[in-house]
Amino acid sequence: MAAVSFGPTELLECYATGVFPMGEARDDPRVFLVEPEMRGVIPLDAFHAPTRLRRTVRGEPFQVRVSTAFVAVLDACAASAPGREDTWINAPIRGLYLALQAMGHAHSIECWRDERLVGGLYGVTLGGAFFGESMFSRERDASKVALVHLVGRLRRGGWRLLDAQFQTEHLSQFGAVETPQSDYLKMLDRALRLRPNVRSLREPMTGAAALYYALQPTTQAS
């Protein structure tokens, strides 16, 4: 892979063609474009939430906010953690996501407790596709609750593709599947033609409502 240099507009074009950026390490300034042969996708019409997580979401242990602390979420995702001493989010990539957030294309789903950020995730939206980038937890299940709220909002707003980049054992519990890049590109093309209701990302939503939209059949969630 050759290192590349580009701005936020070019990065959106990369997402639209099925590739995404990564860095080698926090202190390595190079940015690479990645196009996996197999792509991780969380089907929005087949999302799964384990029973215990459903109880947690309904219990609302966290206050869920959207894009009120994007920088803090981004930096928390890049911070060292047990089992993850380094990060692919280097300074150039951090700058690109901050620019996309300013353009309205990047959002964070945040879990708060007692005015302390305890977990969340962030990603990029383009057309009817949401590209999940990274998540973190400082308390049990915080990132999972954020994911349920993300899926509920995406389904209510009319998104059709949740890109997870790579399939992992952690994501498989939510219904994530691995699909060939050629099939992924067809899914992406269909999603990019859509114009979802972006306001639905920011509108308040209870835990029960997030579960309702995340788990209902497509005909009832739209």
Beta strands, then each sheet from edge to edge (+ up, - down):
strand 1: 20-22
strand 2: 32-34
strand 3: 38-41
strand 4: 63-66
strand 5: 106-113
strand 6: 116-126
strand 7: 129-137
strand 8: 161-165
strand 9: 177-180
sheet 1: 1+ 2-
sheet 2: 4+ 5- 6+ 7- 8- 3+ 9-
end
